């Protein structure tokens, strides 16, 4: 995984130095265990190896291919937010939203 990150970092240095400067430092084993416990899953070994090197971005910038590279803390916050909306009934996956209902008629 370190070799892969070396390639990514070299590319960022040339093409997106502002993104390179906000890469987070690696996640700890405790942080990885906490997110596995919260999500009630075992994270893939490659995911954990990658996050041990860089724990997402320190700022909300688009990463590669217009995607976000969230920190474990942001993953946790987003998960808890979506879970709360789902459990409160404010979000129903089976019900189309007001923007989607026009597409279904």
C-alpha positions, 0 to 999 in steps of 0.5 A: 500500500505504501508503494501505491501511496507513493505514486499518488503522492508524486502525482499530486505533487505535480498536478494538485499540490494543494490537495497533497498539502491537506492529506491527513496523517495515518489513522491509529489502530484504535480509530480503525477499531472504533469505526468497525465497531460503530459500523458493525463491519470488518473493514477490508485489509486494503482499506485499513492499510490505506488509512494507516498511511493517510486518514482522509483529507484535513479539509473538504476538497475533492480528491481524485476523479472528483471524489472525496477522501473522508477521514474516519471522523467524517465517515463516523459523522456522516454515518451517524447523521444518515442513521439518525435521519433514517431512524427518525423517519425523515429519510425513506429510501423506498419513497421517492423524494419530491424531485424524484416523483416527477421522474416517475410519472 
